[in-house]
């Protein structure tokens, strides 16, 4: 039974591009806010790490979508 993918490849590409822009904006905001309260910096760091995890997940989904399941062959001698 095949599992229907959550995103198409084009949707994943668009999501990855948007996630990269969001991550760059969050990093820029983190660099510009190093004056002031520590709570703002901690919140920005958590947002950056959350965006990084989301980007990694999207990349894993893209890799899983690009690897096509099908017949596989094993090279070598079978174990006895």
ZIZIMO-V572463 format. One record per pair of residues at least 12 apart in sequence whose C-alpha atoms are under 8 Angstrom apart, sorted by the first residue. I is the first residue (numbers start at 1). J is the second residue. D is the distance in Angstrom with one decimal. If there is no record, write none. Layout:
BEGIN
i->(I & I)
j->(J & J)
d->(D & D)
END
This chain:
BEGIN
i->(5 & 9 & 9 & 9 & 12 & 12 & 12 & 13 & 15 & 16 & 16 & 16 & 19 & 19 & 19 & 20 & 22 & 23 & 23 & 23 & 26 & 26 & 26 & 27 & 29 & 30 & 30)
j->(65 & 62 & 65 & 66 & 58 & 61 & 62 & 62 & 58 & 55 & 58 & 59 & 51 & 54 & 55 & 55 & 51 & 48 & 51 & 52 & 44 & 47 & 48 & 48 & 44 & 44 & 45)
d->(7.4 & 6.7 & 7.2 & 8.0 & 6.8 & 7.8 & 6.4 & 8.0 & 7.6 & 6.4 & 6.5 & 7.4 & 6.9 & 7.7 & 6.1 & 7.4 & 7.5 & 6.2 & 6.0 & 7.1 & 6.8 & 7.2 & 6.0 & 6.7 & 7.6 & 5.8 & 7.1)
END
